[in-house]
Amino acid sequence: MKLMRTAAMIGIAKKVYDEAQKPENQAKIQVAVQRLRDRKQPRRH
């Protein structure tokens, strides 16, 4: 059973990796990362 779960996880990880390599998705990822960085920076009043 663990072998099946591991195989499924590897398949899902490969799909995510392949999608992340596409240029249009890289742009979306960069925007999302920048938003997270902006949110984490301390706000000055």
SVG drawing of the C-alpha trace seen along z (x, -y; Angstrom):
<svg xmlns="http://www.w3.org/2000/svg" viewBox="-2 -56 13 58">
<polyline fill="none" stroke="black" stroke-width="0.4" points="0.0,0.0 2.8,-2.4 4.4,-1.7 1.1,-2.8 1.0,-6.0 4.6,-6.8 4.1,-6.2 1.0,-8.5 3.0,-11.2 5.8,-11.0 3.3,-11.3 1.7,-14.4 5.1,-16.0 6.2,-15.4 3.0,-17.1 3.5,-20.1 7.1,-20.4 6.2,-20.1 3.5,-22.8 5.9,-25.1 8.4,-25.0 6.0,-26.6 6.8,-30.3 3.3,-31.6 3.2,-29.7 6.6,-31.0 5.3,-34.5 2.3,-33.7 4.6,-32.0 6.9,-35.1 4.0,-37.4 2.7,-35.2 6.1,-35.0 6.5,-38.8 3.1,-39.3 4.2,-37.0 7.4,-38.8 5.6,-42.2 3.2,-40.8 6.0,-39.5 7.9,-42.8 7.3,-44.8 4.9,-47.7 6.1,-51.1 3.6,-53.6"/>
</svg>
